[in-house]
Amino acid sequence: MIVNQLALKRQATVLGLLPMAVAVIFGLAVATLLTLVVVPVLCSIAQSLKSGRSRGGN
C-alpha cells in the first residue's frame, strides 16, 4: 500500500513538472532560432541599408 502511495505521489510530481519542461524546451528552441536566423538576417538587412545610403550619397 505504501509503495502505491509513493508511486502516485511521484506521478503527480512528474505531471506537475511537465508544463515547465515544455516551456523550457520551447524557450530554448525559440532562443536558438532567434540567435541563428533572425539576428543575422536583421544585421544583413541593416548593413545593406547602410551601404546603400553611403553609395547613394556619393
Secondary structure, DSSP 8 states (H G I E B T S, - for coil): -HHHHHHHHHHHHHHHHHHHHHHHHHHHHHHHHIIIIIHHHHHHHHHHHHHHHHHHH-
